[in-house]
Amino acid sequence: MIRLNIHEAKTHLSRYLKELAKDKTIILCKRNIPIVEIRSIRPNREYQRPIGLAKGEFEVTSVFFEPLPKEVLAAFNGDNA
């Protein structure tokens, strides 16, 4: 893991991108306070995940499709119920 302040990251970005390619992680700091983590993106899978891995593991009942209670909807909307 590499810790950098914003100025150093801007100045030497290409150098640190090479490190990210080696699966390193960069913690970007503002005045030595961590604000963001930068990681490399994983390459695409070499194979497709099969569909239906959880088949038979659970059942979705009709209750799942019923409207949510008013208290729950209020919580999602940030209303004080």
C-alpha positions, 0 to 999 in steps of 0.5 A: 500500500502506498500513501500519497498526498494529492500534490505528489500524486498529481506530479508523479501520476504515471509512475504510480500507475505502474505500481497500480498495475502490479496490484498495489493500492494507493491511499490518496491523502489531503494534508496527510488525512486519507480521503480515497483509495485507488486500486487497479481494476480486476481483469474480466473473468476468463469464463462466464459464471453459470446461471442458476447457482442458487437454484433450489436454495430459497423461495420467493413468496408472494409476500415479497411483492406486496407494498412495503409498510408506510414506516419503511417507505418513510425511512427510505425517503428520509421522513420522520415517521 
